[in-house]
């Protein structure tokens, strides 16, 4: 035993002398260079889990200090990130979305091509952040979204969710729910968060554009927008508007409904039966009602003329490392991300604390399978080939939220008609691509 301890101590001393930032426990010396990692990240739902992971990592790596700032939950992360860099307080680790972000931030993105996790990435997850042969981002996780529904409410209403594949199927189910909402204890069938332009301008529109473009890279490379499936998208939006929770009884008031109202105050309290969201809401629902959280599922967001019975599945964001930082900081940043996603302790946190569906291989053990029903549904859709890509990552910068999303708000409030919205979308896309 003494020989083993001596060897371990020698190994730790060697790694420190070589400048390798690893956790050596109590054997770590005070000669390690102190490194501070400022992380600027978008996922509000992962805030607590990330802070827990950072604390665990710092306990094992006394020379590393990690500061985390989270901006999301309705705020424009992209705008906040630009302000952060402009202020001179550049983070060491931050998030980018896809090909457009990779282009916008290429001068501030470290090449991660040689990192060990790259070989473990699932096919198709790195193309959106690969530029000039360099991999510029590490995938956060895999997420899927659609219409989250309350299984107990559907059962009481006599609706079989597995039968809902087309727009006609959905429309029929919604009318049934509306006719019985008094008996079901519902205020309305839907809660549509009109205030959140990412829900409408990015996620809702993706259902239409994922059938126009092959993937986010194709959208990024397209100079024009046909908006081929705008009629189907309008019908899906109109359905939500008609049967939505309206704070003052008017369509316009839908635009005051935010994420918290939709997810926590209405759906999680059983006041509405359906919301357009993804598996990231599970933690919020569980925080309000643990029983309800175990009785939720995901339905498709069907529009006429597109792939039926499918949900959008993709990588929501990528971790990136600031190439402008010094070598020690960049290495510490890479080491932390590697630890979080590839160490046994980190992988356990990714699944059970973050409640992520990993975008990397190596999470096959039974105890690392996601426990929540929304993630299980997404895995089931994926195995059955019932998915569509996330193409909104290839939209022009700001177009989805600030242009299309803002016009959807105007459409909801009656300020513009649908034809104007479609024409604006096409024109603004083309102008952004010049």
C-alpha positions as CSV (number, residue, x, y, z in Angstrom):
1,X,0.0,0.0,0.0
2,X,2.8,2.4,0.8
3,X,4.4,1.8,-2.6
4,X,1.1,2.4,-4.3
5,X,0.6,5.7,-2.4
6,X,4.2,6.7,-3.3
7,X,3.6,6.0,-7.0
8,X,0.4,8.0,-7.0
9,X,2.1,10.9,-5.3
10,X,4.9,10.7,-7.9
11,X,2.4,10.6,-10.7
12,X,0.6,13.6,-9.4
13,X,3.8,15.6,-9.0
14,X,4.7,14.7,-12.6
15,X,1.4,15.9,-14.0
16,X,1.7,19.1,-12.2
17,X,5.2,19.7,-13.4
18,X,4.1,19.1,-16.9
19,X,1.3,21.7,-16.5
20,X,-1.5,19.2,-16.8
21,X,-4.6,20.3,-14.9
22,X,-6.0,17.2,-13.3
23,X,-7.6,16.4,-10.0
24,X,-5.0,14.9,-7.6
25,X,-7.0,15.1,-4.4
26,X,-5.1,15.9,-1.2
27,X,-1.8,15.3,-3.0
28,X,-2.2,18.4,-5.2
29,X,0.4,21.0,-4.5
30,X,0.0,24.8,-4.1
31,X,2.3,25.3,-7.0
32,X,-0.6,24.7,-9.5
33,X,-1.3,27.8,-11.6
34,X,-4.6,29.2,-10.4
35,X,-7.1,29.4,-13.3
36,X,-10.5,31.1,-13.3
37,X,-13.2,29.8,-15.7
38,X,-16.1,32.2,-16.4
39,X,-19.0,30.3,-18.0
40,X,-21.8,32.2,-19.7
41,X,-24.6,29.8,-20.6
42,X,-28.2,29.8,-21.8
43,X,-30.0,26.9,-20.2
44,X,-31.9,28.1,-17.2
45,X,-33.2,24.6,-16.5
46,X,-29.6,23.3,-16.1
47,X,-28.4,26.2,-13.9
48,X,-28.6,24.3,-10.6
49,X,-27.1,21.1,-12.0
50,X,-24.2,23.0,-13.7
51,X,-23.5,24.8,-10.4
52,X,-23.4,21.5,-8.6
53,X,-21.1,20.0,-11.2
54,X,-18.8,23.0,-11.0
55,X,-18.6,22.7,-7.2
56,X,-17.8,19.0,-7.5
57,X,-15.1,19.7,-10.1
58,X,-13.6,22.5,-8.0
59,X,-13.4,20.2,-5.0
60,X,-11.3,17.9,-7.0
61,X,-9.3,20.6,-8.7
62,X,-8.3,23.2,-6.1
63,X,-6.5,25.3,-8.7
64,X,-9.6,25.9,-10.7
65,X,-12.3,28.5,-9.9
66,X,-15.5,28.3,-11.9
67,X,-18.0,31.2,-12.1
68,X,-21.3,30.6,-13.9
69,X,-23.7,33.2,-15.3
70,X,-27.0,32.0,-16.8
71,X,-28.9,34.1,-19.3
72,X,-32.1,32.6,-20.8
73,X,-35.7,31.8,-19.9
74,X,-37.1,34.4,-22.3
75,X,-34.0,36.6,-22.6
76,X,-32.2,36.8,-25.9
77,X,-29.0,34.9,-25.1
78,X,-27.4,35.9,-28.4
79,X,-27.8,39.6,-27.7
80,X,-26.7,39.1,-24.1
81,X,-23.5,37.3,-25.3
82,X,-22.7,40.1,-27.7
83,X,-23.0,42.6,-24.8
84,X,-20.9,40.4,-22.6
85,X,-18.0,40.4,-25.1
86,X,-18.5,44.1,-25.8
87,X,-18.1,44.9,-22.1
88,X,-14.6,43.3,-22.1
89,X,-15.7,40.6,-19.7
90,X,-15.2,37.7,-22.1
91,X,-16.2,34.3,-20.8
92,X,-13.9,31.3,-21.2
93,X,-16.8,29.0,-22.0
94,X,-20.0,30.1,-23.8
95,X,-22.7,28.7,-26.1
96,X,-23.2,28.9,-29.8
97,X,-26.2,27.6,-31.8
98,X,-25.1,26.3,-35.2
99,X,-23.6,27.3,-38.5
100,X,-24.7,31.0,-38.3
101,X,-23.3,31.4,-34.8
102,X,-20.1,29.5,-35.8
103,X,-19.6,32.1,-38.6
104,X,-20.5,35.0,-36.4
105,X,-18.1,34.0,-33.6
106,X,-15.4,32.2,-35.6
107,X,-12.6,34.6,-34.5
108,X,-13.5,33.7,-30.8
109,X,-13.8,30.0,-31.2
110,X,-11.2,27.5,-30.2
111,X,-10.6,24.4,-32.4
112,X,-11.9,21.4,-30.4
113,X,-11.1,18.8,-33.1
114,X,-8.4,17.0,-31.1
115,X,-10.6,16.6,-27.9
116,X,-11.2,13.0,-26.8
117,X,-15.0,13.3,-26.8
118,X,-15.1,14.1,-30.6
119,X,-14.9,10.4,-31.5
120,X,-17.9,9.7,-29.2
121,X,-20.2,12.3,-30.9
122,X,-23.2,10.8,-32.6
123,X,-23.4,11.1,-36.4
124,X,-24.8,14.4,-37.6
125,X,-24.3,16.3,-34.3
126,X,-21.1,18.1,-35.2
127,X,-21.8,19.2,-38.8
128,X,-23.5,22.4,-37.7
129,X,-20.4,23.7,-35.9
130,X,-17.7,22.4,-38.3
131,X,-16.1,25.1,-40.3
132,X,-12.9,25.0,-42.4
133,X,-12.2,21.5,-41.1
134,X,-12.4,22.7,-37.5
135,X,-14.9,21.5,-34.8
136,X,-15.9,24.7,-33.0
137,X,-18.4,23.4,-30.5
138,X,-19.3,20.5,-28.2
139,X,-22.9,19.4,-28.3
140,X,-24.9,20.2,-25.1
141,X,-27.3,17.2,-25.4
142,X,-30.1,15.9,-27.6
143,X,-33.5,17.5,-27.2
144,X,-36.9,17.1,-28.7
145,X,-40.1,19.1,-28.6
146,X,-43.6,19.0,-29.7
147,X,-46.9,19.2,-27.8
148,X,-46.4,18.2,-24.2
149,X,-49.7,16.7,-22.9
150,X,-51.2,15.7,-19.6
151,X,-51.9,11.9,-19.9
152,X,-54.4,11.9,-17.0
153,X,-56.5,14.6,-18.7
154,X,-56.4,12.8,-22.0
155,X,-57.5,9.5,-20.3
156,X,-60.4,11.2,-18.6
157,X,-61.4,12.8,-21.9
158,X,-61.3,9.4,-23.6
159,X,-58.6,10.4,-26.1
160,X,-55.9,7.9,-27.2
161,X,-52.8,10.0,-27.7
162,X,-51.2,7.3,-29.9
163,X,-53.9,8.0,-32.5
164,X,-52.8,11.6,-33.0
165,X,-50.5,11.8,-36.0
166,X,-52.0,14.3,-38.4
167,X,-53.4,17.8,-38.1
168,X,-56.9,16.5,-38.4
169,X,-56.3,14.1,-35.5
170,X,-55.0,16.9,-33.4
171,X,-57.9,19.2,-34.2
172,X,-60.4,16.5,-33.3
173,X,-58.7,15.9,-29.9
174,X,-58.5,19.6,-29.1
175,X,-62.2,20.0,-29.8
176,X,-63.0,17.1,-27.5
177,X,-60.9,18.6,-24.7
178,X,-62.5,22.0,-25.2
179,X,-66.0,20.5,-25.0
180,X,-65.1,18.8,-21.7
181,X,-62.8,21.4,-20.1
182,X,-65.3,22.1,-17.3
183,X,-65.4,18.5,-16.2
184,X,-61.6,18.2,-16.7
185,X,-60.8,21.3,-14.6
186,X,-59.2,23.1,-17.5
187,X,-59.2,26.8,-18.1
188,X,-58.3,26.2,-21.7
189,X,-56.8,23.5,-23.9
190,X,-53.5,25.3,-24.6
191,X,-51.2,27.8,-23.0
192,X,-49.4,29.6,-25.9
193,X,-46.5,31.8,-24.7
194,X,-46.8,34.6,-27.2
195,X,-44.2,36.6,-25.3
196,X,-41.5,34.0,-26.0
197,X,-40.5,34.6,-29.6
198,X,-38.2,31.6,-29.5
199,X,-41.2,29.3,-29.0
200,X,-43.0,30.7,-32.1
201,X,-40.3,32.2,-34.3
202,X,-37.8,29.3,-33.8
203,X,-39.6,26.1,-32.7
204,X,-43.0,26.5,-34.3
205,X,-41.5,27.7,-37.6
206,X,-39.0,24.8,-37.6
207,X,-41.9,22.3,-38.2
208,X,-42.5,24.1,-41.5
209,X,-38.9,24.8,-42.5
210,X,-37.5,21.4,-41.5
211,X,-39.6,20.1,-44.5
212,X,-38.2,22.8,-46.7
213,X,-34.5,22.4,-45.8
214,X,-32.6,19.1,-45.3
215,X,-30.9,20.5,-42.2
216,X,-29.5,23.6,-40.5
217,X,-26.6,23.8,-42.8
218,X,-28.9,23.8,-45.8
219,X,-30.9,26.6,-44.3
220,X,-27.7,28.5,-43.5
221,X,-26.6,28.2,-47.2
222,X,-29.9,29.2,-48.7
223,X,-30.1,32.7,-50.1
224,X,-33.9,32.6,-50.3
225,X,-36.9,31.3,-48.5
226,X,-39.9,29.7,-50.2
227,X,-42.0,29.3,-47.0
228,X,-43.7,26.4,-48.9
229,X,-45.6,25.1,-45.8
230,X,-46.8,28.4,-44.5
231,X,-50.5,27.5,-44.8
232,X,-50.0,24.4,-42.6
233,X,-48.0,26.4,-40.0
234,X,-50.8,29.0,-39.9
235,X,-53.4,26.3,-39.2
236,X,-51.3,25.0,-36.3
237,X,-50.8,28.5,-34.9
238,X,-54.5,29.4,-35.4
239,X,-55.5,26.2,-33.5
240,X,-53.4,27.2,-30.5
241,X,-54.6,30.8,-30.6
242,X,-58.3,29.7,-30.7
243,X,-58.1,27.4,-27.7
244,X,-55.4,29.3,-25.8
245,X,-55.3,30.7,-22.3
246,X,-56.1,34.4,-22.7
247,X,-55.4,36.5,-19.6
248,X,-58.0,39.2,-20.5
249,X,-60.1,37.2,-22.9
250,X,-58.6,38.6,-26.1
251,X,-56.1,37.1,-28.5
252,X,-53.8,40.1,-28.0
253,X,-53.3,39.1,-24.3
254,X,-51.7,35.9,-25.4
255,X,-48.6,38.0,-26.1
256,X,-48.3,38.6,-22.3
257,X,-48.0,34.9,-21.5
258,X,-44.4,33.9,-20.8
259,X,-42.6,30.6,-20.2
260,X,-43.2,30.6,-16.5
261,X,-47.0,31.2,-16.9
262,X,-47.2,28.6,-19.6
263,X,-45.2,25.8,-17.9
264,X,-45.4,26.4,-14.2
265,X,-48.6,28.3,-13.6
266,X,-50.9,26.7,-16.1
267,X,-49.7,23.3,-17.3
268,X,-48.0,22.1,-14.1
269,X,-51.1,23.1,-12.1
270,X,-53.4,21.1,-14.4
271,X,-55.1,24.3,-15.8
272,X,-54.3,23.5,-19.4
273,X,-53.9,20.1,-21.2
274,X,-51.3,20.9,-23.9
275,X,-48.3,23.2,-24.3
276,X,-45.7,23.5,-27.1
277,X,-42.4,22.8,-25.4
278,X,-39.7,20.1,-25.1
279,X,-38.2,17.7,-22.7
280,X,-36.3,20.5,-20.9
281,X,-39.5,21.4,-19.1
282,X,-39.6,18.2,-17.1
283,X,-37.6,19.7,-14.2
284,X,-40.0,22.6,-14.0
285,X,-43.1,20.4,-14.0
286,X,-41.5,18.1,-11.4
287,X,-40.8,21.0,-9.2
288,X,-44.5,21.9,-9.0
289,X,-46.1,18.4,-9.2
290,X,-44.1,15.2,-9.0
291,X,-47.1,13.0,-9.8
292,X,-48.0,15.0,-12.9
293,X,-44.4,15.0,-14.1
294,X,-44.6,11.2,-14.3
295,X,-47.7,11.4,-16.4
296,X,-46.7,13.6,-19.4
297,X,-45.8,12.8,-22.9
298,X,-45.0,14.3,-26.3
299,X,-47.3,14.6,-29.3
300,X,-46.2,15.6,-32.8
301,X,-46.8,19.1,-34.1
302,X,-48.5,18.0,-37.3
303,X,-49.0,20.3,-40.4
304,X,-50.5,19.2,-43.6
305,X,-48.2,17.8,-46.3
306,X,-45.2,17.0,-44.1
307,X,-43.8,14.0,-42.4
308,X,-46.6,12.7,-40.1
309,X,-46.2,11.5,-36.5
310,X,-42.8,13.0,-36.1
311,X,-41.2,15.5,-33.7
312,X,-38.2,17.8,-34.1
313,X,-35.0,16.4,-32.4
314,X,-31.6,18.0,-32.4
315,X,-28.8,19.7,-30.5
316,X,-30.1,22.9,-28.8
317,X,-26.7,24.5,-28.3
318,X,-23.0,23.8,-28.2
319,X,-20.3,24.5,-25.6
320,X,-17.5,26.6,-27.0
321,X,-14.2,27.7,-25.7
322,X,-12.9,31.3,-26.1
323,X,-9.8,31.2,-28.3
324,X,-8.7,34.6,-27.1
325,X,-8.0,33.2,-23.6
326,X,-4.5,32.2,-22.5
327,X,-3.4,28.6,-22.9
328,X,-3.8,27.6,-19.3
329,X,-7.4,28.9,-19.2
330,X,-8.3,27.2,-22.5
331,X,-6.8,23.9,-21.3
332,X,-8.7,24.2,-18.1
333,X,-12.0,24.9,-20.0
334,X,-11.5,21.8,-22.2
335,X,-10.6,19.7,-19.2
336,X,-13.8,20.7,-17.4
337,X,-16.0,19.9,-20.4
338,X,-14.3,16.6,-20.9
339,X,-14.7,15.7,-17.3
340,X,-18.4,16.7,-17.3
341,X,-19.3,14.6,-20.3
342,X,-16.9,11.7,-20.3
343,X,-16.0,10.9,-16.6
344,X,-18.1,8.4,-14.7
345,X,-19.1,11.0,-12.2
346,X,-19.8,13.6,-14.9
347,X,-21.9,11.3,-17.0
348,X,-24.0,10.4,-14.0
349,X,-24.7,14.1,-13.4
350,X,-25.5,14.7,-17.1
351,X,-28.3,12.1,-17.0
352,X,-29.6,12.4,-13.4
353,X,-29.0,16.0,-12.4
354,X,-29.1,17.7,-15.8
355,X,-31.7,15.2,-17.1
356,X,-30.0,15.4,-20.5
357,X,-30.3,12.9,-23.4
358,X,-26.6,12.6,-24.1
359,X,-25.3,13.5,-27.6
360,X,-22.2,11.4,-27.0
361,X,-21.8,7.6,-26.9
362,X,-20.8,5.8,-23.8
363,X,-24.0,6.2,-21.8
364,X,-25.2,2.7,-22.3
365,X,-25.3,1.4,-18.7
366,X,-28.8,0.8,-17.3
367,X,-28.3,3.3,-14.5
368,X,-27.5,6.0,-17.0
369,X,-30.7,5.8,-18.9
370,X,-33.0,8.8,-18.6
371,X,-35.8,8.3,-16.1
372,X,-38.2,11.0,-17.1
373,X,-41.1,10.2,-19.5
374,X,-40.4,13.0,-21.9
375,X,-36.8,11.9,-22.6
376,X,-38.1,8.3,-23.0
377,X,-40.6,9.5,-25.6
378,X,-37.9,11.3,-27.5
379,X,-35.7,8.2,-27.5
380,X,-38.7,6.2,-28.7
381,X,-39.5,8.6,-31.6
382,X,-35.8,8.6,-32.6
383,X,-35.6,4.8,-32.6
384,X,-38.7,4.6,-34.8
385,X,-37.2,7.2,-37.3
386,X,-40.0,9.6,-36.5
387,X,-38.0,12.7,-36.2
388,X,-37.3,15.9,-38.2
389,X,-34.2,18.1,-38.0
390,X,-33.7,21.4,-36.1
391,X,-33.1,23.8,-39.0
392,X,-33.6,27.0,-37.1
393,X,-29.9,26.8,-36.1
394,X,-29.3,27.9,-39.7
395,X,-31.6,30.9,-39.8
396,X,-30.0,34.3,-40.4
397,X,-28.8,35.9,-37.2
398,X,-31.8,37.3,-35.2
399,X,-34.2,36.5,-38.0
400,X,-36.2,33.8,-36.1
401,X,-36.9,35.7,-33.0
402,X,-36.6,39.4,-33.9
403,X,-38.2,39.2,-37.3
404,X,-40.5,36.2,-37.7
405,X,-41.2,35.8,-34.0
406,X,-42.0,39.5,-33.7
407,X,-44.3,39.3,-36.7
408,X,-46.1,36.3,-35.2
409,X,-46.8,38.5,-32.1
410,X,-48.3,41.2,-34.5
411,X,-50.3,38.5,-36.2
412,X,-51.7,37.3,-32.8
413,X,-52.7,40.8,-31.8
414,X,-54.3,41.5,-35.2
415,X,-51.8,44.2,-36.3
416,X,-50.8,42.3,-39.5
417,X,-52.4,39.6,-41.6
418,X,-50.7,36.3,-42.5
419,X,-49.8,37.3,-46.1
420,X,-47.9,40.2,-44.8
421,X,-46.1,38.0,-42.3
422,X,-45.1,35.6,-45.1
423,X,-43.9,38.3,-47.4
424,X,-41.9,39.9,-44.6
425,X,-40.3,36.6,-43.7
426,X,-39.2,36.0,-47.3
427,X,-37.9,39.6,-47.8
428,X,-36.0,39.8,-44.5
429,X,-34.4,36.4,-45.0
430,X,-33.2,37.4,-48.5
431,X,-31.9,40.8,-47.2
432,X,-30.0,39.1,-44.4
433,X,-28.3,36.7,-46.9
434,X,-27.0,39.5,-49.2
